[in-house]
Amino acid sequence: MVLSAIVDDEAAAESSPRFNRLLSSVLGSPFITTSDLPPSDFSLIRRINAGADLETVDGALAAVPRAETVTRPASPTPSFATDTYSLINWTADVDWASAQPRPSFSDAAPGCSLLPSGSRRSMPPYAYSYSAAPTPFNSLRISHSNSTSYKGSRNFNLLPRLWEVLRESSPAKKGKRRFDAATQDLWGEFDGSGYIDYAKLPPLDGEEGELIDDEACFIDVRAVTGLDIIANIPDELALHLLSFLDLPDVVACMRVSRTWGRLASDNAVWRSLFARKRSDGWLLDLRRLKYPALSKSKAILPKADLATSRAFEIPAPLRLDWYSLYKNRAELDRRWSANPFPGRGEDKENAVAWAPRKREMGGQGMKHADSVYCLEFDSSRIITGSRDRTIKIWSVKTGRCLLTITGHQGSVLCLRFERDFDLDDANAVPEGQGWHRGTMVSGSSDCSVIVWDLYSYPVTDEGDEEFVIAAKVRGHLRGHTGGVLDLRIENKWIISCGKDASVLVWDRATMTLHRAFRGHEGPVNAVGVEGDRLASASGDGKMMLWDMSTGERIRTFDAHDRGLACIEFKGDLIISGSNDCKIKVWSAATGECLRTLHGHSMLVRTLSYDPASGRLVSGSYDRSIKVWDVATGKVVRDFPRVHESHIFDIKFNCCRIVSVSHDHRIIVHDFDHDLDAALFV
């Protein structure tokens, strides 16, 4: 409605001012151009009491006589195509102040001037230009000429802002605004003084995308609002929250802002990420930090700590560089996978998996003189037994032979030792001034088992990164009537098996025979121990599960068609390798064969299994080494023709695979080449 204030005689006495000018905007909402106020509430009450026929305005406590109200007519049908109508535009070819007739447009919006020809203030010599496309009808221009003096409207300052609001916030901006022909009736809205009579403008019906009523109020949703919680809480609480995120989320947080990047890069966050991978075999042996020879890495400890001493205390966990540890461990896992090396421009279709560095232990004069039958290794040393009746201890880092041990009268067929015994303070020799003592057992074709005391001492000479190693016989275990083919060493027991088809359990403390298991019809080539259960594999093609505490046989597996050569017993899984070239995975609880692995072409001689990572490494007489995923039964990596003859034994950890063969060689495949992996277990 267009309202006219009515003041009766009584209201005139109150000198209530009238509206100087009441206009209606092109947006459909009325506005007042003066500061005049509507009639007071007392005047309105007197009118109501007098019985005047009044009409309420928008439900408010204000009214006018019904006879003087004006009802807004319905929206007329436009005479031009409404889908191409543009509300505000400017005609570049014709000046708004010109007396020339207004042009008609065919493919453009009607030229609608919002600036009057009259003026009440002088216009400064500047120009506005809002152009979005090279068309003369989509820009608003205000120009100044030296020959002609133009004066602007009192509402001049409002127009650029109004245009900016419509330009930036109108829904029509989201799509391409189209134009069509318009009549010259629009130009008739200008009166002689240059002002527009907004009351005579055609009403808006909202069907053409125009803004009507409260739709003219827009909130710019593009503006970033809200509270940065992470940046406004204490750092300790923020780090605790970030510690629950996974790797992709933490990496995304590092790129949000400087504050988020600083918090997401904190050591505590990456320590939580690393600890969450424990079930996948991500373990650290922090005892190695006591000896820089084993953990000399800039990514693990600060330089100052590495330069102070060659033996120091284990640091607090948060002093480690957990970001570097996580990065190196993830890279190490990727190198084990069969996925091609991620390319940076090369042909990805022809890319190959990452190849580990291959090296050989010992040089001329230090190698074994005959076949190497067995091996064990830890973080600093590799120990091998040979047909030449010797046991050799090698340095993992340099490949040098540190010690040659003699004592057996026959071939050394098997051995075991306490890994990293010199890192445990419980093994320190009393008053030994740094010496540590561990245990090693070896079995031979001379039917004996020898128990050794190994002594280790960290060298303190500058530049030397080795340990002095020594061995001494503690005792002999005699009970087998044939060659000793396999051994296991446990907390309380030493278990041995041999060609006499027996399995013997020895008391480790007293070195006396505790129990004997007999039941196989052929030589027992391998044994596996898990808790109080013992599994034995024989050349008769059968596998048996025993209870060591009671001596009872729990179950017999008709495992393979031919003789069994090796076995691994971890958790509830028993994995066996046979002369039938197959590898089988069994459930110890049910005796069911879960999976059969095919791939080798000759006898599967040795197996090594890590339940944390799910990797199984096998060696065969076909001279190949294969890495299997036990969960799927698929070959992850295949290394053919590693040796020149039969492979007898294999051991591996997360960093390397070590294998020995009939060709007298000890081959190491390093997956941690150029990585700081000294602490990884």
C-alpha positions as CSV (number, residue, x, y, z in Angstrom):
1,M,0.0,0.0,0.0
2,V,0.9,3.7,-0.5
3,L,0.0,5.3,2.8
4,S,-1.1,9.0,3.4
5,A,-1.0,10.3,6.9
6,I,-4.3,11.9,8.0
7,V,-4.3,14.4,10.8
8,D,-7.6,15.5,12.2
9,D,-8.3,18.7,14.1
10,E,-7.4,17.2,17.4
11,A,-4.2,15.7,16.0
12,A,-3.3,19.1,14.4
13,A,-3.2,20.6,17.8
14,E,-0.4,18.2,18.6
15,S,1.5,19.5,15.6
16,S,2.2,16.1,14.4
17,P,4.3,16.5,11.2
18,R,3.3,15.1,7.9
19,F,5.6,13.0,5.7
20,N,7.4,15.2,3.2
21,R,7.8,12.4,0.7
22,L,6.7,8.7,0.8
23,L,8.2,6.5,-1.8
24,S,8.2,2.8,-2.8
25,S,11.5,1.3,-3.9
26,V,11.9,-0.9,-6.9
27,L,12.5,-3.8,-4.6
28,G,8.9,-3.6,-3.5
29,S,9.4,-2.3,0.0
30,P,8.3,1.3,1.0
31,F,10.8,3.6,2.6
32,I,10.6,7.2,4.0
33,T,12.9,10.0,2.8
34,T,12.5,12.2,5.8
35,S,12.8,11.8,9.6
36,D,9.1,12.6,10.2
37,L,7.4,10.3,12.6
38,P,3.9,8.7,12.3
39,P,1.1,9.8,14.5
40,S,1.6,9.2,18.2
41,D,-0.2,6.4,20.0
42,F,-2.4,8.9,21.9
43,S,-3.8,10.3,18.6
44,L,-4.4,6.7,17.4
45,I,-6.3,5.8,20.5
46,R,-8.5,8.9,20.3
47,R,-9.4,7.9,16.7
48,I,-10.3,4.4,17.7
49,N,-12.5,5.7,20.5
50,A,-14.2,8.1,18.1
51,G,-15.3,5.1,16.0
52,A,-13.3,5.9,12.9
53,D,-13.2,3.2,10.3
54,L,-9.5,2.4,10.4
55,E,-7.3,-0.1,8.6
56,T,-4.3,-1.6,10.4
57,V,-1.0,-1.6,8.7
58,D,1.0,-4.9,8.8
59,G,-0.6,-5.7,12.1
60,A,1.1,-2.9,13.9
61,L,-0.4,-0.3,16.2
62,A,-0.9,2.2,13.4
63,A,-3.9,2.8,11.2
64,V,-5.3,5.0,8.5
65,P,-8.9,5.6,7.4
66,R,-10.0,2.8,5.2
67,A,-11.4,5.2,2.6
68,E,-8.0,6.7,2.1
69,T,-6.1,3.5,1.6
70,V,-4.8,2.5,-1.8
71,T,-4.7,-1.2,-2.7
72,R,-1.8,-2.3,-4.8
73,P,-3.0,-3.7,-8.1
74,A,-2.1,-7.2,-9.2
75,S,1.0,-7.7,-11.2
76,P,0.3,-7.1,-14.9
77,T,1.5,-9.4,-17.6
78,P,4.8,-8.1,-18.9
79,S,4.8,-6.9,-22.5
80,F,8.3,-8.3,-23.0
81,A,10.0,-11.6,-22.4
82,T,10.5,-11.8,-18.7
83,D,13.2,-14.5,-18.8
84,T,15.6,-12.0,-20.3
85,Y,14.7,-9.0,-18.1
86,S,17.5,-7.2,-16.3
87,L,16.6,-4.8,-13.5
88,I,19.5,-2.4,-13.5
89,N,21.6,-1.6,-16.5
90,W,23.1,1.2,-18.4
91,T,23.1,2.2,-22.0
92,A,26.5,3.0,-23.3
93,D,25.5,4.6,-26.5
94,V,23.0,7.1,-25.2
95,D,23.7,9.4,-22.3
96,W,21.0,9.4,-19.6
97,A,20.9,13.2,-19.6
98,S,20.5,13.5,-23.4
99,A,17.3,14.8,-24.9
100,Q,17.4,12.1,-27.6
101,P,14.6,9.5,-27.6
102,R,15.4,6.4,-25.6
103,P,16.6,3.5,-27.8
104,S,14.8,0.2,-28.0
105,F,16.8,-3.0,-27.4
106,S,16.4,-6.5,-28.9
107,D,19.0,-8.7,-27.2
108,A,19.9,-6.6,-24.2
109,A,18.3,-5.5,-21.0
110,P,16.2,-2.3,-21.0
111,G,18.3,0.7,-20.3
112,C,17.1,1.9,-16.9
113,S,18.8,4.9,-15.4
114,L,18.7,5.3,-11.7
115,L,20.4,8.7,-11.8
116,P,18.2,11.7,-12.3
117,S,19.0,14.5,-14.6
118,G,18.5,17.1,-11.9
119,S,21.1,17.8,-9.3
120,R,21.4,19.2,-5.8
121,R,25.2,18.7,-5.4
122,S,28.0,18.8,-7.8
123,M,29.5,15.6,-9.1
124,P,33.2,15.1,-8.7
125,P,35.4,14.2,-11.7
126,Y,35.5,10.5,-11.2
127,A,34.0,7.5,-13.0
128,Y,32.6,4.1,-11.9
129,S,32.8,1.1,-14.2
130,Y,31.2,-2.2,-13.5
131,S,31.6,-4.4,-16.6
132,A,31.3,-8.2,-16.7
133,A,31.2,-8.7,-20.4
134,P,32.0,-6.8,-23.6
135,T,28.4,-5.5,-24.1
136,P,27.4,-1.9,-24.0
137,F,24.3,-2.7,-21.8
138,N,25.8,-4.3,-18.7
139,S,27.8,-1.5,-17.1
140,L,27.0,1.4,-14.8
141,R,29.0,4.4,-15.7
142,I,29.2,7.9,-14.3
143,S,31.5,10.2,-16.2
144,H,32.5,13.8,-16.0
145,S,33.2,16.0,-18.9
146,N,34.8,19.4,-18.9
147,S,32.2,20.8,-21.3
148,T,29.1,19.7,-19.4
149,S,28.5,19.9,-15.7
150,Y,26.3,17.1,-14.3
151,K,24.9,17.1,-10.9
152,G,23.9,14.0,-9.0
153,S,20.8,13.0,-7.0
154,R,20.7,13.3,-3.2
155,N,20.6,9.5,-3.3
156,F,23.8,9.3,-5.4
157,N,25.9,7.6,-2.7
158,L,23.3,4.8,-2.3
159,L,23.2,3.7,-5.9
160,P,26.7,2.2,-6.3
161,R,26.2,0.3,-3.1
162,L,22.8,-0.9,-4.2
163,W,24.2,-2.0,-7.5
164,E,27.0,-3.8,-5.7
165,V,24.5,-5.7,-3.5
166,L,22.4,-6.7,-6.5
167,R,25.5,-7.6,-8.5
168,E,27.1,-9.8,-5.8
169,S,24.1,-11.3,-4.0
170,S,21.3,-11.6,-6.5
171,P,20.5,-15.2,-7.5
172,A,20.5,-14.0,-11.1
173,K,24.3,-13.7,-10.7
174,K,24.6,-17.5,-10.4
175,G,23.2,-17.9,-13.9
176,K,23.8,-16.1,-17.1
177,R,21.5,-13.1,-17.1
178,R,19.7,-12.8,-20.5
179,F,18.2,-9.7,-22.1
180,D,15.2,-9.1,-24.3
181,A,13.4,-6.1,-25.8
182,A,11.7,-3.6,-23.5
183,T,9.3,-0.8,-24.2
184,Q,10.0,2.8,-23.8
185,D,7.5,3.0,-21.0
186,L,10.3,2.6,-18.5
187,W,11.8,5.9,-19.6
188,G,8.5,7.6,-19.0
189,E,9.0,7.1,-15.2
190,F,11.3,10.2,-15.1
191,D,9.5,13.4,-14.4
192,G,10.6,16.8,-15.5
193,S,12.9,17.4,-12.5
194,G,14.8,14.1,-13.1
195,Y,13.4,12.1,-10.2
196,I,11.7,8.8,-10.6
197,D,8.2,8.4,-9.3
198,Y,8.7,5.0,-7.7
199,A,5.0,4.7,-6.9
200,K,4.1,4.4,-10.6
201,L,6.5,1.6,-11.3
202,P,4.9,-1.7,-12.2
203,P,4.6,-4.0,-9.2
204,L,6.9,-7.0,-8.8
205,D,5.3,-10.4,-8.5
206,G,8.4,-12.5,-7.7
207,E,7.9,-14.9,-10.7
208,E,10.9,-13.5,-12.7
209,G,13.6,-13.9,-10.1
210,E,13.3,-10.4,-8.7
211,L,13.9,-9.7,-5.0
212,I,10.6,-8.8,-3.2
213,D,9.8,-8.0,0.4
214,D,12.2,-9.6,2.8
215,E,14.0,-11.5,0.0
216,A,16.0,-8.3,-0.5
217,C,17.9,-9.1,2.7
218,F,20.7,-11.5,1.9
219,I,23.4,-13.0,4.1
220,D,26.7,-13.6,2.3
221,V,27.2,-17.3,3.0
222,R,30.7,-17.1,1.4
223,A,32.0,-15.1,4.4
224,V,33.9,-17.4,6.8
225,T,32.2,-17.3,10.1
226,G,32.5,-19.4,13.2
227,L,34.9,-20.2,16.0
228,D,38.3,-21.9,15.4
229,I,38.1,-24.3,18.3
230,I,41.6,-25.8,17.9
231,A,43.2,-22.3,18.0
232,N,41.3,-21.1,21.0
233,I,41.8,-24.0,23.4
234,P,45.0,-24.9,25.3
235,D,47.6,-26.6,23.3
236,E,47.5,-29.7,25.5
237,L,43.8,-30.2,24.9
238,A,44.2,-29.5,21.2
239,L,47.0,-32.1,21.0
240,H,44.8,-34.6,22.8
241,L,42.0,-34.1,20.3
242,L,44.4,-34.4,17.3
243,S,45.8,-37.7,18.7
244,F,42.5,-39.4,17.8
245,L,42.8,-38.7,14.1
246,D,44.1,-41.0,11.4
247,L,47.0,-40.2,9.1
248,P,45.0,-38.6,6.3
249,D,43.2,-36.3,8.8
250,V,46.4,-35.2,10.5
251,V,48.0,-34.4,7.1
252,A,44.9,-32.4,6.2
253,C,45.1,-30.5,9.5
254,M,48.7,-29.5,8.8
255,R,47.4,-27.5,5.8
256,V,44.6,-25.6,7.4
257,S,46.6,-22.8,9.0
258,R,49.8,-22.1,10.7
259,T,48.3,-22.8,14.1
260,W,46.8,-26.1,13.0
261,G,50.0,-27.0,11.1
262,R,52.1,-26.3,14.3
263,L,49.8,-28.5,16.4
264,A,49.4,-31.3,13.8
265,S,53.2,-31.5,13.5
266,D,53.7,-32.0,17.2
267,N,55.7,-35.0,18.3
268,A,52.9,-36.2,20.6
269,V,50.4,-36.5,17.6
270,W,52.9,-38.5,15.5
271,R,53.7,-40.7,18.5
272,S,50.0,-41.6,18.8
273,L,49.8,-42.4,15.1
274,F,52.9,-44.7,15.4
275,A,51.5,-46.4,18.5
276,R,48.2,-47.1,16.7
277,K,50.1,-49.3,14.2
278,R,51.4,-51.6,16.9
279,S,49.1,-54.4,15.8
280,D,50.7,-54.2,12.3
281,G,54.1,-54.9,13.8
282,W,55.3,-51.4,14.2
283,L,57.5,-51.9,17.3
284,L,60.7,-50.1,18.5
285,D,63.5,-51.4,20.6
286,L,64.6,-48.3,22.6
287,R,67.3,-50.3,24.3
288,R,69.4,-49.8,21.2
289,L,69.6,-46.1,22.0
290,K,72.1,-46.8,24.7
291,Y,74.6,-47.6,22.0
292,P,75.1,-45.1,19.2
293,A,76.8,-47.8,17.2
294,L,73.4,-49.4,16.8
295,S,71.3,-46.3,16.4
296,K,73.4,-43.5,15.0
297,S,70.8,-41.5,13.2
298,K,70.1,-37.8,13.1
299,A,66.4,-38.4,12.7
300,I,66.2,-40.3,15.9
301,L,68.1,-38.2,18.4
302,P,69.4,-34.6,18.4
303,K,73.0,-34.1,17.3
304,A,74.0,-33.0,20.8
305,D,73.0,-36.4,22.2
306,L,74.8,-38.3,19.6
307,A,78.0,-36.4,20.2
308,T,78.1,-36.7,24.0
309,S,78.9,-40.3,24.6
310,R,78.9,-43.7,23.0
311,A,76.8,-45.2,25.8
312,F,74.0,-43.3,27.5
313,E,70.6,-43.7,29.1
314,I,67.4,-44.3,27.2
315,P,65.8,-40.9,26.5
316,A,62.2,-39.9,27.2
317,P,59.9,-41.1,24.4
318,L,58.9,-37.6,23.3
319,R,62.5,-36.7,22.7
320,L,62.4,-39.0,19.6
321,D,61.5,-37.6,16.2
322,W,58.3,-39.5,15.8
323,Y,57.4,-37.9,12.5
324,S,60.7,-39.3,11.0
325,L,60.1,-42.6,12.6
326,Y,56.6,-42.9,11.2
327,K,57.7,-41.7,7.7
328,N,60.6,-44.3,7.6
329,R,58.5,-47.1,8.9
330,A,55.7,-46.4,6.3
331,E,58.3,-46.3,3.6
332,L,59.8,-49.6,4.8
333,D,56.4,-51.3,4.6
334,R,55.8,-49.9,1.1
335,R,59.1,-51.4,0.0
336,W,57.9,-54.9,1.0
337,S,54.7,-54.6,-1.1
338,A,54.4,-55.6,-4.7
339,N,53.1,-52.2,-5.7
340,P,55.3,-50.5,-8.2
341,F,57.5,-47.7,-7.1
342,P,55.4,-44.5,-7.3
343,G,56.3,-42.7,-10.4
344,R,57.2,-39.1,-11.0
345,G,56.7,-38.9,-14.7
346,E,58.0,-42.3,-15.7
347,D,55.9,-45.0,-17.4
348,K,53.8,-46.4,-14.6
349,E,52.7,-49.4,-16.6
350,N,56.3,-50.6,-16.9
351,A,57.3,-49.6,-13.4
352,V,58.6,-52.4,-11.2
353,A,58.5,-53.0,-7.4
354,W,61.2,-51.6,-5.2
355,A,64.4,-53.8,-5.3
356,P,66.2,-54.3,-2.0
357,R,70.0,-54.0,-1.9
358,K,71.7,-57.4,-2.1
359,R,75.0,-58.0,-0.4
360,E,77.1,-60.9,0.8
361,M,78.7,-61.5,4.1
362,G,82.5,-61.9,4.4
363,G,85.3,-61.6,1.9
364,Q,88.0,-63.9,0.7
365,G,89.4,-66.1,3.5
366,M,86.4,-65.4,5.8
367,K,83.7,-67.5,4.2
368,H,82.7,-70.9,5.3
369,A,84.6,-73.7,3.6
370,D,81.5,-75.8,3.0
371,S,77.7,-75.7,2.9
372,V,76.0,-73.3,5.3
373,Y,73.1,-75.1,7.0
374,C,71.6,-72.7,9.5
375,L,71.5,-69.1,10.7
376,E,70.1,-66.7,13.3
377,F,70.5,-62.9,13.5
378,D,69.5,-59.8,15.6
379,S,70.1,-56.1,15.4
380,S,73.9,-56.3,15.3
381,R,75.1,-59.8,14.4
382,I,74.4,-62.8,12.2
383,I,75.4,-66.3,13.4
384,T,75.8,-69.2,11.0
385,G,76.6,-72.9,11.3
386,S,78.2,-74.9,8.5
387,R,79.2,-78.3,7.3
388,D,82.8,-77.2,7.9
389,R,82.0,-77.8,11.7
390,T,82.3,-74.2,12.6
391,I,80.0,-71.4,13.8
392,K,80.8,-67.9,12.6
393,I,79.5,-64.6,14.0
394,W,79.2,-61.7,11.5
395,S,78.6,-58.0,11.7
396,V,75.2,-56.9,10.2
397,K,76.6,-53.5,9.3
398,T,80.0,-54.2,7.9
399,G,79.7,-57.9,6.9
400,R,83.0,-58.7,8.7
401,C,83.5,-62.0,10.5
402,L,83.8,-61.1,14.2
403,L,84.4,-64.6,15.6
404,T,84.8,-68.2,14.5
405,I,83.7,-70.9,17.0
406,T,84.7,-74.5,17.0
407,G,83.6,-77.4,19.2
408,H,81.5,-79.8,17.2
409,Q,82.9,-83.0,15.7
410,G,80.3,-83.0,12.9
411,S,78.4,-80.6,10.7
412,V,76.5,-77.8,12.5
413,L,72.9,-78.4,11.4
414,C,71.0,-76.0,13.6
415,L,71.5,-73.3,16.2
416,R,69.5,-70.7,18.3
417,F,70.6,-67.8,20.6
418,E,69.1,-65.1,22.7
419,R,68.7,-62.1,20.4
420,D,70.1,-58.7,21.6
421,F,71.1,-60.2,24.9
422,D,73.7,-57.5,25.3
423,L,71.0,-54.7,25.3
424,D,69.3,-56.1,28.5
425,D,70.8,-54.9,31.7
426,A,69.6,-58.1,33.4
427,N,72.3,-59.9,31.4
428,A,75.1,-57.7,32.6
429,V,78.0,-59.7,34.2
430,P,78.5,-58.7,37.9
431,E,81.6,-56.6,38.1
432,G,82.1,-57.1,34.4
433,Q,82.5,-53.4,33.6
434,G,80.2,-53.5,30.6
435,W,80.2,-57.2,29.6
436,H,76.9,-58.9,29.0
437,R,76.3,-62.7,28.8
438,G,73.8,-64.6,26.7
439,T,73.0,-68.2,25.7
440,M,73.4,-70.0,22.4
441,V,72.7,-73.7,21.6
442,S,73.8,-75.6,18.5
443,G,73.0,-79.1,17.2
444,S,75.2,-81.2,15.1
445,S,75.4,-84.4,13.1
446,D,77.6,-85.7,15.9
447,C,74.3,-86.2,17.8
448,S,75.1,-83.6,20.5
449,V,73.7,-80.3,21.6
450,I,76.2,-77.8,22.9
451,V,75.1,-74.9,25.2
452,W,77.3,-71.8,24.8
453,D,77.8,-68.7,26.9
454,L,78.2,-65.7,24.6
455,Y,79.9,-62.6,25.9
456,S,79.6,-59.2,24.4
457,Y,81.2,-55.9,25.1
458,P,80.7,-52.5,23.3
459,V,83.9,-51.1,21.9
460,T,84.6,-47.6,23.0
461,D,87.3,-46.7,20.6
462,E,86.4,-43.7,18.5
463,G,85.1,-44.7,15.1
464,D,84.6,-48.4,15.8
465,E,81.0,-49.5,15.7
466,E,81.4,-53.2,16.6
467,F,81.0,-55.2,19.7
468,V,83.7,-57.5,21.0
469,I,82.2,-61.0,21.1
470,A,83.4,-64.2,22.8
471,A,82.0,-67.7,23.4
472,K,82.5,-70.4,26.0
473,V,81.1,-73.9,26.3
474,R,78.7,-74.3,29.2
475,G,77.8,-77.9,28.7
476,H,76.8,-80.7,26.4
477,L,73.3,-82.3,26.0
478,R,73.5,-85.9,25.0
479,G,70.4,-88.0,24.4
480,H,69.9,-88.3,20.7
481,T,71.1,-91.3,18.8
482,G,71.1,-89.5,15.5
483,G,72.0,-86.1,14.1
484,V,70.3,-83.1,15.7
485,L,68.2,-81.5,13.0
486,D,66.4,-78.6,14.7
487,L,66.4,-76.7,18.0
488,R,64.2,-74.2,19.9
489,I,65.2,-72.2,23.0
490,E,62.6,-71.0,25.4
491,N,62.5,-69.4,28.9
492,K,62.7,-72.7,30.8
493,W,63.3,-75.3,28.1
494,I,65.6,-76.3,25.3
495,I,63.8,-78.5,22.7
496,S,65.7,-80.6,20.2
497,C,64.7,-83.1,17.5
498,G,66.7,-85.5,15.3
499,K,67.1,-88.3,12.9
500,D,66.2,-90.8,15.7
501,A,62.5,-89.7,15.3
502,S,62.4,-88.2,18.8
503,V,61.7,-84.9,20.4
504,L,63.6,-84.1,23.6
505,V,62.8,-81.4,26.1
506,W,65.7,-80.2,28.3
507,D,65.7,-78.1,31.5
508,R,67.6,-75.0,30.6
509,A,68.8,-74.3,34.1
510,T,70.0,-77.7,35.1
511,M,70.6,-79.0,31.5
512,T,68.9,-82.3,32.3
513,L,66.3,-84.2,30.2
514,H,62.8,-83.2,31.2
515,R,60.6,-85.2,28.7
516,A,60.8,-87.1,25.5
517,F,58.2,-87.3,22.8
518,R,58.2,-90.3,20.5
519,G,55.6,-91.3,17.9
520,H,57.0,-90.4,14.4
521,E,58.1,-93.1,12.1
522,G,60.7,-91.0,10.4
523,P,63.3,-88.4,11.3
524,V,61.8,-85.3,12.9
525,N,63.2,-82.5,10.7
526,A,61.6,-79.5,12.5
527,V,59.8,-78.4,15.7
528,G,57.8,-75.4,16.7
529,V,56.8,-74.2,20.1
530,E,53.9,-71.9,21.3
531,G,53.4,-71.7,25.0
532,D,53.0,-75.3,26.4
533,R,52.2,-76.7,23.0
534,L,54.8,-78.3,20.7
535,A,54.4,-79.2,17.0
536,S,56.8,-81.6,15.3
537,A,57.2,-82.3,11.6
538,S,58.6,-85.5,10.2
539,G,59.9,-87.1,7.1
540,D,57.0,-89.6,7.3
541,G,54.7,-86.9,6.0
542,K,52.9,-86.4,9.4
543,M,52.8,-83.5,11.9
544,M,52.0,-83.9,15.6
545,L,50.8,-81.5,18.2
546,W,52.0,-82.2,21.8
547,D,51.2,-80.9,25.3
548,M,54.6,-80.3,27.0
549,S,53.2,-80.0,30.5
550,T,51.5,-83.4,30.4
551,G,53.4,-85.2,27.6
552,E,50.1,-86.1,25.8
553,R,49.7,-86.0,22.0
554,I,46.9,-83.6,21.2
555,R,46.5,-84.2,17.5
556,T,48.0,-85.9,14.4
557,F,47.9,-84.1,11.1
558,D,48.1,-86.1,7.8
559,A,49.8,-83.0,6.5
560,H,51.5,-83.7,3.1
561,D,51.8,-86.5,0.6
562,R,55.6,-86.5,1.1
563,G,58.0,-85.8,3.9
564,L,57.9,-82.5,5.8
565,A,61.1,-80.4,5.9
566,C,60.2,-77.3,8.0
567,I,57.6,-75.9,10.3
568,E,56.6,-72.6,11.9
569,F,54.2,-72.4,14.9
570,K,53.0,-68.9,15.8
571,G,49.7,-68.1,17.6
572,D,47.1,-70.6,16.4
573,L,48.7,-71.1,13.0
574,I,51.0,-73.9,12.1
575,I,52.7,-73.6,8.7
576,S,54.5,-76.5,7.1
577,G,56.7,-77.0,4.1
578,S,57.2,-80.3,2.3
579,N,59.0,-82.2,-0.3
580,D,55.7,-82.1,-2.4
581,C,56.6,-78.4,-3.1
582,K,53.6,-77.1,-1.1
583,I,53.1,-74.9,1.9
584,K,50.1,-75.5,4.1
585,V,48.6,-73.3,6.8
586,W,46.8,-75.2,9.6
587,S,44.7,-74.2,12.6
588,A,46.2,-75.7,15.8
589,A,42.9,-75.5,17.6
590,T,40.8,-77.5,15.1
591,G,43.4,-79.3,12.9
592,E,41.8,-77.9,9.8
593,C,43.9,-77.0,6.8
594,L,43.1,-73.3,6.1
595,R,45.1,-72.7,3.0
596,T,47.6,-74.3,0.6
597,L,50.2,-72.2,-1.0
598,H,51.5,-73.1,-4.5
599,G,54.6,-71.5,-6.1
600,H,57.8,-73.4,-5.5
601,S,59.0,-76.1,-8.0
602,M,61.2,-78.1,-5.6
603,L,61.3,-79.0,-1.9
604,V,60.4,-76.2,0.5
605,R,63.3,-76.4,2.8
606,T,62.8,-73.4,5.2
607,L,60.1,-71.1,6.5
608,S,60.0,-67.9,8.5
609,Y,56.8,-66.3,9.7
610,D,55.9,-63.0,11.3
611,P,52.3,-63.0,12.7
612,A,52.3,-59.2,13.3
613,S,52.8,-58.3,9.7
614,G,51.3,-61.5,8.2
615,R,54.4,-62.1,6.1
616,L,55.8,-65.5,5.4
617,V,59.2,-66.0,3.7
618,S,60.0,-69.3,2.2
619,G,63.2,-70.8,0.7
620,S,63.4,-73.8,-1.6
621,Y,65.8,-76.1,-3.4
622,D,64.7,-74.2,-6.5
623,R,67.0,-71.4,-5.4
624,S,64.2,-68.9,-5.0
625,I,62.9,-66.9,-2.1
626,K,59.2,-66.0,-1.9
627,V,57.3,-63.6,0.3
628,W,53.7,-64.5,1.0
629,D,50.7,-62.8,2.5
630,V,49.3,-65.6,4.7
631,A,45.9,-64.0,4.9
632,T,45.3,-64.1,1.1
633,G,47.8,-66.9,0.2
634,K,49.3,-64.7,-2.6
635,V,52.9,-64.1,-3.4
636,V,53.9,-60.6,-2.5
637,R,57.5,-60.6,-3.6
638,D,59.5,-63.2,-5.6
639,F,63.3,-63.3,-5.7
640,P,64.4,-66.0,-8.2
641,R,67.9,-67.5,-8.4
642,V,69.1,-65.8,-5.2
643,H,71.7,-68.6,-4.7
644,E,73.6,-70.9,-7.1
645,S,72.4,-74.0,-5.2
646,H,69.9,-75.3,-2.7
647,I,68.7,-72.8,0.0
648,F,68.9,-74.4,3.5
649,D,67.7,-71.7,5.9
650,I,66.1,-68.2,5.9
651,K,65.4,-65.7,8.6
652,F,63.9,-62.2,8.2
653,N,62.7,-59.1,10.1
654,C,61.1,-55.8,9.0
655,C,64.5,-54.6,7.6
656,R,66.1,-57.5,5.8
657,I,66.0,-61.1,4.6
658,V,69.1,-63.3,5.3
659,S,69.6,-66.7,3.6
660,V,72.2,-69.4,3.5
661,S,72.8,-72.1,0.9
662,H,74.7,-75.1,-0.3
663,D,76.9,-72.6,-2.3
664,H,78.7,-71.5,0.9
665,R,77.3,-68.0,0.7
666,I,75.4,-65.8,3.1
667,I,73.1,-63.4,1.2
668,V,71.4,-60.3,2.8
669,H,68.5,-58.4,1.1
670,D,68.3,-55.0,2.8
671,F,65.0,-53.2,2.6
672,D,66.1,-50.4,4.9
673,H,68.8,-49.1,2.6
674,D,69.1,-45.2,3.1
675,L,66.5,-45.3,5.9
676,D,66.9,-44.7,9.6
677,A,65.6,-48.1,10.7
678,A,67.9,-48.9,13.5
679,L,65.2,-49.0,16.2
680,F,62.6,-51.0,14.2
681,V,61.9,-54.6,15.5
